[in-house]
Amino acid sequence: MKSDLTLAGLTAIKHSFSLPLDYAHPAGKQIKVFARELVSPDNQGKQLPYLVFFQGGPGFGAIRPAANGGWIKRALREFRVLLLDQRGTGLSTPVSYLSLEHLDSEQQAEYLTHFRADNIIKDAEAIRAQLSPEKKWSILGQSFGGFCVLKYLNDAPEGLSEAYITGGIPSLTRHSDEVYQATYKRVLAKNQDFFKRFSDAQTLITELAEHISNNVVRIATGERLTVEMLQLLGINIGMEQGPESVYYLLEQALIETGSGTQVNPLFLAQFCQLLDFNTNPIFALLHESIYCQNHSSKGEASTSSASNWSAQRVRGQYDEFNYEPGKPFLFTGEMVFPWFFEQFTNLKPLKHAANLLAEKADWSQLYDLDTLAKNQVPVAAAIYSEDMFVEMNYSLETTKQVGALKYWLTSEYEHNGIRMDGEHILDKLIGLNRGASLR
């Protein structure tokens, strides 16, 4: 192995693997899967076990560290860290409208069915067979990465020595409609907190909404800025320091010019940086599928696992989010809507494929309750009581369904707390897994 760069306090090593697109046909089409290994210079020559990191999403490449800090600093004390670009992200055969343009819509949809957690875990096990064939490894999942951890425990626990989850314990059985019913309520609560904290924010956002409704305003990537698009900024108000970033952006949104009120070019540029739909299409294409599996009880036939644009349908139960003049403005959260594929430039070519995925009624099973109940791999999880993205009550429900799982319930952090205080959080979880008391 040859290091590709040396950062402050760590060495990084690139790995690239050729793996099957479809593991049912291993000799068929191959894709490239990339991972970056991090090693502390102090441990360069030591045979330390691996800790594999599963990024949140779906549809986002692994973090690109600039230095030895945060949770990585804690991990490198006893692990070699492997940052996996999940298939379709980062340097792992990334998915985009360009990479899919040679396929028709039906072919695009079929191709994308191979990019869920089940195949991400198959990739990880194939990589372990090459990097650590004689030894189990540890895994850490943030947000959707936690969903991947549960899938790993379900499908290939023999490859694991221990597991960690931060802000990402999913329901094992609930339909996507139930998930969104819970998260819409969380988003309403976050809106209340936001507009209470920032007393002039409702005035600022209402003035901006009225302006873009009456004038054609285009964001830096060329799309017309619409009210429903403006509402998407709410995905940030459930993050650490997210409310502040949204408020400071709103403060600068409208400016007075010689030709009257205009939207600040700075706002139009930074707005694009706070949303990832043009650059990370898997999030929009496959987000609802992470909740999709056949739902059945013993002795009963399976029901359809299609999401059928669940977030859009459930939104109909919450009229508060349908803005119109004279109504308070509310942000939405981590929801995907079919109009994304009509308004975002890089999603438009994938509209038909997105509809086919939303209508897909035969997604494979993600979790087996009997298997997870018998789990013996030690699992430690951080559950954030005020999490806007992953419903706390459903996470707590799952903790009772998975063997050998211990959790730390805290109100100290938002959903992405590991980014802000990762060294402390990971240290807590390692201690929890290994029998230390929480302090």
C-alpha positions in Angstrom: 0.0 0.0 0.0 1.2 3.5 -0.8 0.1 6.6 1.0 -1.6 9.1 -1.3 -1.2 12.1 1.0 0.0 13.1 4.5 -2.4 15.3 6.5 -1.9 16.9 9.8 -1.5 14.0 12.2 -2.4 11.2 9.9 -1.5 9.3 6.8 -4.1 8.4 4.1 -4.0 5.4 1.8 -6.2 5.0 -1.3 -7.9 1.7 -2.1 -10.0 0.9 -5.2 -11.9 -2.3 -5.7 -13.7 -3.8 -8.7 -17.0 -5.3 -7.4 -20.2 -6.7 -9.0 -23.0 -4.3 -9.6 -25.4 -7.2 -9.0 -24.1 -9.9 -6.6 -26.7 -12.3 -8.0 -24.5 -12.1 -11.2 -21.0 -11.7 -9.9 -19.4 -12.2 -13.4 -21.6 -9.5 -14.9 -21.1 -5.7 -14.9 -18.5 -4.4 -12.4 -18.3 -1.1 -10.6 -15.5 0.7 -8.9 -15.7 1.1 -5.1 -13.3 3.4 -3.4 -12.2 3.6 0.3 -9.6 5.8 2.0 -7.7 4.3 4.9 -6.4 6.5 7.7 -3.6 5.7 10.0 -2.0 7.6 12.8 1.8 8.1 12.2 2.4 6.6 15.7 0.6 3.4 14.6 2.0 3.2 11.1 3.7 -0.2 11.5 1.2 -1.8 13.8 -1.4 -4.4 12.8 -4.4 -2.5 14.2 -8.0 -3.6 13.5 -10.1 -1.6 11.1 -13.0 0.7 11.9 -15.2 1.2 8.8 -17.2 4.4 8.6 -20.6 4.5 6.9 -21.6 8.0 5.9 -25.1 9.4 6.2 -27.3 10.0 3.2 -28.1 8.0 1.2 -26.0 9.3 -1.7 -23.1 11.1 -0.1 -19.4 10.1 -0.2 -17.4 9.6 2.9 -15.9 12.7 4.7 -12.7 14.1 3.3 -10.7 14.9 6.5 -8.2 17.8 6.6 -6.5 16.8 9.8 -6.5 14.3 12.7 -9.5 15.6 14.7 -13.0 14.8 16.0 -14.1 11.2 16.1 -11.3 10.2 13.8 -8.7 11.3 16.3 -10.4 9.1 19.0 -10.7 6.2 16.6 -7.0 6.3 15.4 -5.8 5.6 18.9 -6.8 2.0 18.4 -8.0 1.5 14.8 -7.1 2.0 11.2 -10.1 3.9 9.9 -11.6 3.0 6.6 -13.7 5.8 5.0 -16.0 4.0 2.5 -17.4 5.8 -0.4 -20.7 3.9 -0.7 -21.4 2.7 -4.2 -22.7 5.6 -6.4 -21.0 8.3 -4.3 -17.6 10.0 -4.1 -15.1 8.0 -6.2 -17.3 4.8 -6.2 -18.8 4.9 -9.7 -20.7 8.1 -8.9 -24.3 8.3 -10.0 -25.4 11.4 -11.9 -27.7 12.3 -14.8 -24.5 12.1 -16.9 -23.5 8.6 -15.8 -27.1 7.4 -16.5 -27.8 9.3 -19.8 -26.9 6.3 -22.0 -29.8 4.3 -20.4 -33.5 4.7 -20.9 -35.7 5.4 -17.9 -36.5 1.7 -17.2 -32.9 0.8 -17.4 -31.9 3.7 -15.1 -34.4 2.6 -12.5 -33.3 -1.0 -12.6 -29.6 0.1 -12.3 -30.4 2.2 -9.3 -32.1 -0.7 -7.4 -28.6 -2.0 -6.8 -27.6 1.0 -4.7 -29.4 0.3 -1.4 -28.0 -0.8 1.9 -28.1 -4.5 1.0 -25.4 -4.1 -1.7 -23.4 -1.5 0.3 -23.0 -4.2 2.9 -22.1 -6.8 0.3 -19.4 -4.4 -0.9 -18.1 -4.0 2.6 -17.8 -7.7 3.1 -16.0 -8.1 -0.3 -13.6 -5.4 0.7 -13.0 -7.1 4.1 -12.1 -10.3 2.3 -9.3 -8.4 0.7 -8.1 -6.1 3.4 -8.8 -8.1 6.5 -9.6 -11.7 5.5 -8.6 -13.3 8.8 -10.0 -10.7 11.1 -13.4 -9.2 11.9 -13.7 -5.4 11.9 -15.6 -2.7 13.7 -18.1 -0.4 12.0 -19.5 3.1 12.7 -22.6 4.5 11.0 -23.9 8.1 11.1 -27.6 8.7 10.2 -28.2 6.5 7.1 -24.9 4.9 7.9 -26.6 3.6 11.1 -29.3 1.9 8.8 -26.3 0.3 7.1 -25.0 -0.9 10.4 -28.3 -2.6 11.2 -28.3 -4.2 7.7 -24.7 -5.4 8.3 -25.8 -7.0 11.6 -28.7 -8.6 9.8 -26.8 -9.9 6.8 -23.2 -10.6 7.8 -22.6 -10.4 11.5 -19.8 -12.9 11.2 -17.6 -10.1 9.8 -18.1 -7.8 12.8 -16.4 -7.5 16.2 -18.4 -4.5 17.3 -20.6 -1.7 16.0 -21.4 1.9 16.7 -24.3 4.1 15.6 -24.8 7.9 15.9 -28.2 9.4 15.1 -29.3 6.5 12.9 -31.4 3.7 14.4 -34.3 3.1 12.0 -37.6 1.4 12.6 -37.4 -2.3 11.5 -41.0 -2.6 10.5 -42.8 0.7 10.1 -43.9 1.9 6.6 -42.5 5.1 5.2 -45.9 6.8 5.8 -45.5 6.3 9.5 -41.9 7.5 9.4 -43.0 10.8 7.7 -46.0 11.3 10.0 -43.5 11.3 12.9 -40.9 13.4 11.2 -43.3 16.1 10.0 -44.2 16.6 13.7 -40.5 17.0 14.5 -40.1 19.5 11.7 -43.0 21.5 13.1 -41.3 21.6 16.5 -38.0 22.7 14.9 -39.8 25.5 13.1 -41.3 26.7 16.3 -37.9 26.7 18.0 -36.3 28.5 15.0 -38.9 31.3 14.8 -38.9 31.8 18.5 -35.1 32.0 18.7 -34.8 34.5 15.8 -37.6 37.0 16.4 -37.4 38.7 13.0 -36.9 35.5 10.9 -40.6 35.2 10.1 -40.6 38.7 8.7 -37.4 38.1 6.7 -38.6 34.9 5.2 -42.1 36.1 4.4 -40.7 39.2 2.6 -38.4 36.9 0.6 -41.2 34.5 -0.2 -43.4 37.3 -1.4 -40.6 38.8 -3.5 -39.8 35.5 -5.3 -43.5 34.9 -5.9 -43.9 38.2 -7.7 -40.5 38.2 -9.5 -38.5 35.7 -11.5 -35.4 35.0 -9.4 -32.8 32.5 -10.4 -30.3 30.8 -8.0 -26.7 30.4 -9.0 -27.3 27.0 -10.7 -29.9 28.6 -13.0 -33.2 27.3 -11.6 -36.0 29.7 -10.7 -36.2 30.1 -7.0 -39.7 29.0 -5.8 -41.4 29.1 -2.4 -41.3 25.3 -2.1 -37.6 25.3 -3.0 -37.0 28.0 -0.3 -38.8 25.8 2.2 -36.1 23.2 1.7 -33.6 25.2 3.7 -35.3 23.6 6.6 -33.2 20.5 6.2 -30.5 22.6 8.0 -32.5 23.7 11.0 -32.2 20.2 12.5 -28.4 20.2 12.3 -25.7 21.5 14.8 -25.3 25.2 13.9 -27.8 24.8 11.1 -30.4 27.3 12.4 -27.7 30.0 12.7 -26.5 29.4 9.1 -30.0 29.7 7.8 -30.8 32.8 9.8 -27.6 34.6 8.8 -28.4 33.8 5.2 -31.9 35.2 5.5 -30.6 38.4 7.0 -28.7 39.1 3.8 -31.4 37.8 1.3 -32.9 41.1 0.1 -31.0 44.3 -0.7 -32.0 47.7 -2.0 -30.5 48.7 -5.3 -31.0 51.6 -7.7 -33.7 49.6 -9.5 -35.5 48.6 -6.3 -35.4 45.5 -4.0 -33.4 42.6 -5.4 -32.3 39.2 -4.1 -28.6 39.4 -3.0 -26.3 37.4 -5.3 -24.6 36.2 -2.2 -27.8 34.6 -1.0 -28.4 33.0 -4.4 -24.9 31.4 -4.3 -25.0 30.2 -0.7 -28.5 28.9 -1.1 -27.1 26.3 -3.6 -24.4 25.3 -1.2 -27.0 24.5 1.5 -28.9 22.0 -0.8 -27.4 18.9 -2.4 -30.1 17.7 -4.8 -28.3 18.8 -8.0 -25.0 17.3 -6.9 -26.1 14.1 -5.0 -29.0 12.7 -6.9 -29.1 9.3 -5.1 -30.5 11.2 -2.1 -33.6 12.2 -4.1 -33.9 9.0 -6.1 -33.5 6.5 -3.3 -34.2 8.3 0.0 -37.7 6.8 0.4 -36.5 3.4 -0.6 -34.5 3.1 2.6 -37.8 2.5 4.4 -39.2 0.2 1.8 -39.5 -3.5 2.4 -42.3 -6.1 2.3 -44.4 -5.8 5.4 -46.2 -8.9 6.6 -47.2 -10.7 9.8 -46.9 -14.4 10.3 -49.4 -16.2 8.2 -50.3 -13.1 6.2 -49.4 -12.1 2.7 -46.8 -9.4 2.2 -48.1 -6.0 1.4 -46.7 -3.6 -1.2 -43.5 -1.9 -0.3 -43.8 0.9 -2.7 -43.4 4.4 -1.2 -45.5 6.1 -3.9 -44.0 9.5 -2.9 -44.8 9.0 0.7 -43.5 12.4 2.0 -45.7 14.2 -0.6 -48.8 12.2 0.3 -48.3 12.6 4.1 -47.7 16.3 3.6 -51.4 16.5 2.7 -52.1 15.8 6.4 -50.2 18.9 7.4 -51.7 22.0 5.7 -49.4 24.2 7.7 -46.6 23.5 5.2 -48.6 24.8 2.3 -47.6 28.4 2.2 -49.7 31.2 0.9 -49.8 34.9 1.6 -51.1 35.7 5.0 -50.0 32.3 6.5 -46.9 31.8 8.6 -44.0 30.5 6.5 -42.7 27.0 7.5 -39.6 25.1 6.4 -39.8 21.5 5.4 -37.2 18.9 6.5 -35.6 15.8 5.1 -38.4 15.1 2.7 -38.2 14.3 -1.0 -41.0 15.5 -3.3 -41.8 14.6 -6.9 -41.5 18.2 -8.0 -37.7 18.0 -7.4 -37.5 16.3 -10.7 -39.3 19.2 -12.4 -37.4 22.1 -10.8 -33.8 20.9 -10.2 -31.8 21.0 -13.5 -29.7 17.9 -12.8 -32.8 15.8 -11.6 -35.0 16.6 -14.6 -33.5 13.9 -16.9 -34.2 11.3 -14.1 -37.9 12.1 -13.6 -39.3 9.0 -15.1 -36.8 6.8 -13.4 -37.7 8.4 -10.1 -41.4 7.7 -10.6 -40.6 4.1 -11.4 -38.6 3.8 -8.2 -41.4 5.4 -6.2 -43.9 2.8 -7.7 -41.7 -0.2 -7.2 -43.6 -2.6 -5.1 -41.2 -5.5 -4.7 -38.2 -4.2 -2.7 -36.3 -6.9 -1.0 -36.5 -7.4 2.8 -34.1 -5.2 4.7 -34.3 -6.6 8.2 -35.2 -10.0 9.7 -36.6 -9.6 13.3 -35.6 -13.1 14.4 -32.0 -12.6 13.2 -31.6 -9.2 14.8 -33.1 -10.4 18.1 -30.4 -13.0 18.3 -27.6 -10.6 17.5 -24.5 -11.1 19.6 -22.3 -8.4 18.1 -21.9 -5.6 20.7 -23.6 -2.5 19.5 -23.5 1.0 21.1 -25.7 3.8 19.8 -26.2 7.5 20.5 -29.9 8.5 20.2 -30.6 12.2 20.1 -33.9 12.9 21.8 -34.6 16.1 19.7 -33.5 14.5 16.4 -35.5 15.9 13.5 -34.4 13.2 11.0 -34.7 9.9 12.9 -37.7 9.6 15.2 -36.5 9.0 18.8 -39.5 6.8 19.7 -39.0 4.5 16.7 -35.3 4.3 17.5 -36.1 3.3 21.1 -38.6 0.7 19.8 -35.8 -0.8 17.7 -33.4 -1.0 20.6 -35.8 -3.6 22.2 -35.7 -5.7 19.0 -31.9 -6.0 18.6 -29.8 -8.2 20.8 -26.6 -6.9 22.5 -27.5 -3.3 21.8 -26.9 -0.6 24.4 -27.8 3.0 23.9 -27.1 6.5 25.2 -30.1 8.8 25.0 -29.1 12.5 25.1 -30.5 15.9 24.4 -27.1 17.5 24.1 -26.8 17.2 20.3 -28.6 17.6 17.1 -28.6 14.9 14.3 -25.1 15.6 13.1 -23.6 15.9 16.6 -20.7 13.7 15.7 -19.4 16.4 13.3 -19.2 18.9 16.2 -18.1 16.8 19.2 -17.2 13.5 17.6 -14.3 12.7 19.8 -16.4 12.9 22.9 -19.4 11.0 21.4 -17.3 8.1 20.0 -15.4 7.8 23.3 -18.7 7.5 25.1 -19.9 4.8 22.8 -16.7 2.8 23.0 -16.9 2.9 26.7 -20.5 1.8 26.6 -19.7 -1.1 24.4 -16.9 -2.2 26.6 -18.7 -2.0 29.9 -17.9 1.5 31.1 -20.6 3.5 32.9 -21.9 6.6 31.2 -20.9 9.9 32.9 
